Amino acid sequence: MARAFLIVLDSVGCGGAPDAGEFFNGDLPDTGANTLGHIIAQHGLNVPNMDALGLGAAVRHATGIDTPGLDAEPQGKWGVAREISRGKDTPSGHWELAGLPVPWEWTYFPDTMPAFPEAVRQALCQAAGTQGILCNAHASGTKVIDDLGAEHLRTGQPICYTSADSVLQIAAHEEAFGLERLLQMCRDLAPMLHAMRIGRVIARPFTGSPEKGFKRTANRRDFAIPPPAPVLSNWVQDAGGNVHGVGKIGDIFSMSGIDTLHKGRDVELMRALDGLAETAGEGDLVFANLVEFDTEYGHRRDVAGYAAALERFDLWLGQFLPRLGAGDLLIITADHGNDPSWPGTDHTREQVPVLAYGVGVGEIGTCAFMDVAASIAAHLGIASQTAGRSFL
């Protein structure tokens, strides 16, 4: 019974992107950024299950650095993938992993005050039903609610900000502003932003108070540009299989090619993956994104927290692998980097590890993001519609 499981560890890059110098965190290029490499060097990392699949070998292959504590002889297929799309963000990485490089240049808002053109600011006010907005600049998503949460509650105005990604984010209090009101605001704005080639409008609901502090909730929602051509999920459906999205996969692909969707915190998503290992049918694809490596630890520049999250995932992986059947393929990879030791708070342009379980042992070497989609198509015996090549 052939099934495929693709798990994207959001932002778990391994350095060495040859074009990293063309991408920036503020004024500093991403040259030398290495999410996994710097976590290993600065904190250490105990992930024996991923290491057995080839994680340490992949990090060494990417940059030639030492990986103390990650020196197992790989028992799976392993390699490193490079991206060709001109981005270091969620849509670019996931679209290309699914076989489709982004066919255009994204639009980015400038790191100025204000960041948004007047027409966008007016559209934000109209969609919110307010006289103004707060922030209107590049900002850290967790810091901005700490800084402006009280003013948001006082004025009722949404907190609107951006980053080095092609994105417009809107933070608002789930209760005082209203979750559905925030989601509708993002829905109303998305067509205008998509026409500008802004990749995503993201709803960032939070709760709390000035006295007790503010905290983002799990009700984030991404309103992304739909892929302009069929991707892996569509190929699987066309061949008669079902596609089970886990995490923000449905948002990333605007639900194109997605049959079922499981959302929640990463720990809940790993439980959903356990269930899908039992229930997914022959020819099915399980496509998962675990986002908290990026949102909770990468952007917050928390090296120790990032390491602990990877170790928690590895513990789960150890009990997940025996759930897979003889005909199953599991690929673990990432969509970009977010080096928690790097200056700034934005993503970093990096290569990503590719670990394949269930299809033998051996070195893949350096491959393309698109090769992941081609390999899954080959495993499932369906037609591939990408220039990528299978590494199986």
C-alpha positions as CSV (number, residue, x, y, z in Angstrom):
1,M,0.0,0.0,0.0
2,A,1.8,3.2,-1.2
3,R,1.2,6.3,0.9
4,A,3.3,9.4,1.3
5,F,3.8,11.6,4.4
6,L,5.5,15.0,3.9
7,I,6.3,16.9,7.1
8,V,7.7,20.4,6.8
9,L,9.5,21.6,9.9
10,D,8.9,25.3,9.4
11,S,12.2,27.3,9.2
12,V,14.5,24.3,10.1
13,G,17.2,25.3,7.6
14,C,20.8,24.0,7.5
15,G,22.7,27.0,6.0
16,G,24.8,27.2,2.9
17,A,22.4,28.8,0.4
18,P,24.7,30.0,-2.4
19,D,22.6,33.1,-2.9
20,A,22.2,34.0,0.8
21,G,24.1,37.3,0.3
22,E,21.2,38.5,-1.9
23,F,18.8,38.3,1.1
24,F,18.8,40.5,4.1
25,N,17.8,40.9,7.8
26,G,17.7,44.7,8.0
27,D,21.0,45.9,6.5
28,L,22.8,42.6,7.1
29,P,23.0,39.8,4.4
30,D,22.0,36.2,5.3
31,T,25.5,35.0,4.3
32,G,26.5,32.5,7.0
33,A,23.1,32.0,8.6
34,N,22.6,28.4,9.6
35,T,19.6,27.5,11.8
36,L,20.6,23.9,12.7
37,G,24.4,24.5,12.6
38,H,24.3,27.4,15.0
39,I,21.8,25.6,17.4
40,I,24.2,22.6,17.5
41,A,27.2,24.8,18.0
42,Q,25.7,27.1,20.6
43,H,23.4,24.8,22.5
44,G,23.8,21.2,21.4
45,L,21.1,19.0,20.0
46,N,19.9,15.6,21.1
47,V,17.8,14.2,18.2
48,P,18.8,10.6,17.7
49,N,15.9,9.6,15.5
50,M,16.4,12.4,12.9
51,D,20.2,11.9,13.1
52,A,19.6,8.2,12.3
53,L,17.7,9.3,9.2
54,G,20.7,11.5,8.2
55,L,20.2,14.9,9.8
56,G,23.8,15.3,11.0
57,A,25.1,14.2,7.6
58,A,22.8,16.7,5.9
59,V,24.1,19.6,8.0
60,R,27.7,18.6,7.4
61,H,27.0,18.3,3.6
62,A,25.4,21.8,3.5
63,T,28.3,23.7,5.1
64,G,31.1,21.3,6.0
65,I,30.9,22.2,9.7
66,D,31.3,19.7,12.5
67,T,28.1,18.4,14.2
68,P,29.1,17.1,17.6
69,G,26.5,14.7,18.9
70,L,25.0,14.1,15.5
71,D,27.3,11.6,13.9
72,A,25.1,8.5,13.3
73,E,25.5,6.4,10.2
74,P,22.4,7.3,8.2
75,Q,19.7,4.6,8.0
76,G,17.6,6.5,5.5
77,K,18.0,8.5,2.3
78,W,19.3,12.0,3.1
79,G,20.4,15.2,1.3
80,V,20.1,18.9,1.1
81,A,17.6,20.9,-1.0
82,R,18.1,24.4,-2.6
83,E,15.3,26.7,-3.6
84,I,15.2,28.7,-6.9
85,S,12.2,30.9,-6.0
86,R,13.1,34.4,-5.0
87,G,11.8,34.3,-1.5
88,K,12.6,33.0,2.0
89,D,9.0,32.6,3.1
90,T,6.2,30.1,3.6
91,P,4.5,30.3,0.2
92,S,7.8,30.2,-1.8
93,G,9.1,27.2,0.1
94,H,5.9,25.2,0.2
95,W,4.9,25.9,-3.4
96,E,8.3,24.7,-4.7
97,L,8.3,21.7,-2.4
98,A,5.0,20.9,-4.0
99,G,6.5,21.2,-7.5
100,L,5.9,24.8,-8.5
101,P,8.6,27.5,-8.2
102,V,7.0,30.9,-7.7
103,P,6.7,32.3,-11.3
104,W,7.0,36.0,-10.3
105,E,8.8,38.4,-7.9
106,W,6.9,39.0,-4.7
107,T,6.1,42.6,-3.7
108,Y,7.5,43.8,-0.3
109,F,6.6,46.8,1.8
110,P,9.6,49.1,2.6
111,D,11.2,49.2,6.0
112,T,9.9,52.8,6.6
113,M,7.4,54.6,8.8
114,P,4.8,54.4,7.4
115,A,5.3,51.1,5.6
116,F,2.0,50.9,3.7
117,P,1.0,53.1,0.8
118,E,-1.9,55.4,1.5
119,A,-4.3,53.4,-0.5
120,V,-3.6,50.3,1.5
121,R,-3.9,52.3,4.8
122,Q,-7.3,53.6,3.7
123,A,-8.4,50.1,2.7
124,L,-7.3,48.8,6.1
125,C,-9.4,51.5,7.9
126,Q,-12.4,50.8,5.7
127,A,-12.2,47.0,6.3
128,A,-11.8,47.5,10.1
129,G,-14.5,50.3,10.3
130,T,-12.0,52.5,12.2
131,Q,-10.5,56.0,11.7
132,G,-7.0,54.7,11.8
133,I,-4.6,51.8,12.3
134,L,-1.7,51.2,14.7
135,C,1.9,50.5,13.9
136,N,2.1,50.7,10.0
137,A,5.7,49.5,10.0
138,H,8.0,46.5,10.1
139,A,7.6,44.8,13.5
140,S,8.1,41.6,15.5
141,G,4.7,40.0,15.9
142,T,5.1,39.2,19.5
143,K,6.7,42.5,20.5
144,V,4.2,44.6,18.7
145,I,1.2,43.3,20.7
146,D,3.2,43.9,23.9
147,D,3.9,47.5,22.7
148,L,0.5,48.3,21.3
149,G,-1.9,45.9,22.9
150,A,-3.1,48.4,25.4
151,E,-3.6,51.2,22.8
152,H,-5.4,48.7,20.6
153,L,-7.9,48.0,23.4
154,R,-8.3,51.7,24.1
155,T,-8.8,52.9,20.5
156,G,-10.3,49.8,18.9
157,Q,-7.8,50.2,16.0
158,P,-6.2,47.0,14.5
159,I,-2.4,46.6,14.7
160,C,-1.1,46.4,11.1
161,Y,2.5,45.5,10.4
162,T,4.8,43.7,8.0
163,S,8.2,42.2,7.8
164,A,10.9,41.2,5.3
165,D,8.4,38.7,3.9
166,S,5.8,39.6,1.3
167,V,3.1,39.9,3.9
168,L,0.6,42.2,5.7
169,Q,-0.3,41.0,9.2
170,I,-3.2,42.3,11.3
171,A,-3.2,41.7,15.0
172,A,-6.4,42.2,17.1
173,H,-7.9,41.1,20.4
174,E,-10.1,38.0,19.9
175,E,-12.7,39.3,22.4
176,A,-12.6,43.1,22.3
177,F,-12.2,43.3,18.5
178,G,-13.7,40.0,17.7
179,L,-12.2,37.0,15.9
180,E,-14.7,36.8,13.1
181,R,-14.4,40.5,12.5
182,L,-10.6,40.1,12.2
183,L,-11.0,37.2,9.8
184,Q,-13.5,39.1,7.7
185,M,-11.3,42.1,7.6
186,C,-8.5,39.9,6.1
187,R,-10.8,38.3,3.6
188,D,-11.9,41.7,2.4
189,L,-8.4,42.9,2.0
190,A,-6.8,39.8,0.4
191,P,-7.9,40.4,-3.2
192,M,-6.4,43.9,-3.2
193,L,-3.1,42.7,-1.7
194,H,-2.9,39.7,-3.9
195,A,-3.3,41.9,-7.0
196,M,-0.2,43.7,-5.7
197,R,1.7,40.4,-5.5
198,I,1.7,40.5,-1.7
199,G,1.8,36.8,-0.8
200,R,-0.3,36.7,2.3
201,V,-2.6,38.6,4.6
202,I,-2.4,37.0,8.0
203,A,-4.8,37.3,10.9
204,R,-3.0,37.4,14.2
205,P,-5.6,37.2,17.0
206,F,-4.4,37.5,20.6
207,T,-5.9,37.6,24.1
208,G,-4.9,39.1,27.4
209,S,-4.7,42.4,29.2
210,P,-2.2,45.2,29.9
211,E,-2.1,43.9,33.5
212,K,-1.5,40.2,32.7
213,G,0.2,40.5,29.4
214,F,-0.9,39.6,25.8
215,K,-0.5,36.2,24.1
216,R,-1.2,35.2,20.5
217,T,-3.8,32.4,20.1
218,A,-3.9,29.3,17.8
219,N,-6.6,30.9,15.6
220,R,-4.1,32.4,13.2
221,R,-5.3,32.3,9.6
222,D,-3.3,33.0,6.4
223,F,-5.1,34.3,3.3
224,A,-2.6,33.4,0.6
225,I,-2.4,33.8,-3.2
226,P,-3.6,30.6,-4.7
227,P,-0.9,28.7,-6.7
228,P,-1.2,29.7,-10.4
229,A,-0.8,26.1,-11.6
230,P,-1.5,22.5,-10.3
231,V,0.8,21.3,-7.5
232,L,1.5,18.0,-5.8
233,S,-1.8,18.0,-3.9
234,N,-3.7,18.5,-7.2
235,W,-1.8,15.7,-8.9
236,V,-2.7,13.3,-6.1
237,Q,-6.4,14.1,-6.3
238,D,-6.4,13.8,-10.1
239,A,-5.0,10.3,-9.6
240,G,-7.7,9.3,-7.2
241,G,-6.0,9.8,-3.9
242,N,-7.0,12.0,-1.0
243,V,-4.8,14.8,0.5
244,H,-4.8,15.4,4.2
245,G,-3.6,18.8,5.2
246,V,-2.1,19.2,8.7
247,G,-1.4,22.6,10.1
248,K,-1.5,25.7,7.9
249,I,-1.2,23.7,4.6
250,G,-4.8,24.5,3.8
251,D,-4.1,28.3,4.1
252,I,-0.9,28.0,2.1
253,F,-2.6,26.4,-0.9
254,S,-5.9,28.2,-0.4
255,M,-7.5,24.7,0.1
256,S,-6.7,23.8,-3.5
257,G,-6.2,20.0,-3.6
258,I,-7.0,19.5,0.1
259,D,-9.6,17.0,1.2
260,T,-9.3,17.0,5.0
261,L,-7.7,19.6,7.3
262,H,-6.3,19.3,10.8
263,K,-5.4,22.5,12.7
264,G,-4.1,23.3,16.1
265,R,-0.9,23.7,18.1
266,D,2.1,21.5,17.0
267,V,1.5,19.0,19.7
268,E,-2.1,18.5,18.5
269,L,-0.9,18.2,14.9
270,M,1.5,15.5,15.8
271,R,-1.4,13.6,17.4
272,A,-3.3,14.1,14.1
273,L,-0.4,12.6,12.2
274,D,-0.5,9.6,14.5
275,G,-4.2,9.2,13.6
276,L,-3.5,9.6,9.9
277,A,-0.9,6.9,10.0
278,E,-3.7,4.6,10.9
279,T,-6.5,5.9,8.7
280,A,-4.9,7.4,5.5
281,G,-5.7,5.2,2.4
282,E,-3.8,3.8,-0.4
283,G,-2.5,6.5,-2.7
284,D,-3.1,9.3,-0.2
285,L,-0.8,12.2,0.7
286,V,-0.5,13.5,4.2
287,F,1.1,17.0,3.9
288,A,2.0,18.7,7.3
289,N,3.5,21.9,8.4
290,L,4.7,22.3,12.0
291,V,5.0,26.0,12.4
292,E,6.1,26.6,16.0
293,F,9.8,26.2,15.3
294,D,9.4,29.4,13.3
295,T,6.8,31.4,15.2
296,E,7.8,30.6,18.8
297,Y,11.5,30.2,18.6
298,G,13.0,31.4,15.3
299,H,11.5,34.9,15.2
300,R,12.0,35.3,18.9
301,R,15.7,34.4,18.6
302,D,15.4,31.7,21.2
303,V,18.2,29.2,20.6
304,A,17.5,27.1,23.7
305,G,13.7,27.0,23.0
306,Y,14.3,26.0,19.3
307,A,16.6,23.2,20.4
308,A,14.0,21.9,22.9
309,A,11.3,22.0,20.3
310,L,13.4,19.9,17.9
311,E,14.1,17.4,20.7
312,R,10.4,17.2,21.4
313,F,9.7,16.5,17.8
314,D,12.4,13.9,17.7
315,L,10.9,12.0,20.7
316,W,7.5,12.0,18.9
317,L,9.2,10.8,15.7
318,G,10.6,7.8,17.5
319,Q,7.1,6.5,18.2
320,F,5.7,7.6,14.9
321,L,8.0,5.7,12.6
322,P,6.8,2.2,13.8
323,R,3.2,3.3,12.8
324,L,4.2,3.5,9.2
325,G,3.6,0.6,6.9
326,A,5.8,-1.2,4.4
327,G,4.6,0.8,1.5
328,D,4.9,4.2,3.2
329,L,7.3,7.1,2.3
330,L,8.0,9.7,4.9
331,I,9.9,12.9,3.9
332,I,11.0,15.4,6.6
333,T,12.2,18.7,5.3
334,A,11.8,22.5,5.7
335,D,10.7,25.5,3.8
336,H,13.4,28.1,4.7
337,G,15.6,29.1,7.6
338,N,15.1,31.2,10.7
339,D,18.4,31.2,12.5
340,P,17.7,32.0,16.1
341,S,21.3,33.2,16.6
342,W,21.1,35.7,13.7
343,P,20.7,39.5,13.9
344,G,17.1,40.8,13.3
345,T,13.9,38.8,13.6
346,D,13.3,37.7,10.0
347,H,13.7,34.4,8.1
348,T,17.1,33.5,6.7
349,R,17.9,32.2,3.2
350,E,19.2,28.7,3.7
351,Q,19.3,25.2,2.2
352,V,17.1,22.7,4.0
353,P,17.6,19.1,5.0
354,V,15.8,16.3,3.2
355,L,15.3,13.0,5.2
356,A,13.5,10.2,3.5
357,Y,12.3,7.0,5.4
358,G,10.9,3.9,3.9
359,V,12.7,3.8,0.6
360,G,16.2,2.5,1.4
361,V,19.4,4.0,2.5
362,G,21.8,6.4,0.7
363,E,23.0,9.9,0.0
364,I,20.8,12.1,-2.1
365,G,23.3,14.9,-2.1
366,T,22.2,18.3,-3.2
367,C,18.8,18.4,-4.8
368,A,16.1,20.9,-5.7
369,F,13.0,21.7,-3.6
370,M,11.0,20.5,-6.7
371,D,12.6,17.1,-6.4
372,V,10.6,16.4,-3.3
373,A,7.3,16.6,-5.3
374,A,8.8,14.5,-8.1
375,S,9.9,11.9,-5.6
376,I,6.5,11.7,-3.9
377,A,4.8,11.4,-7.3
378,A,7.2,8.6,-8.3
379,H,6.5,6.7,-5.0
380,L,2.7,7.0,-5.5
381,G,2.9,6.1,-9.2
382,I,1.3,9.3,-10.4
383,A,2.2,11.7,-13.1
384,S,4.6,14.5,-12.1
385,Q,4.0,18.0,-13.5
386,T,7.3,19.6,-12.4
387,A,10.8,20.0,-13.8
388,G,12.1,18.3,-10.6
389,R,13.5,14.8,-10.7
390,S,12.9,11.9,-8.3
391,F,15.7,11.1,-5.9
392,L,14.2,7.7,-4.9
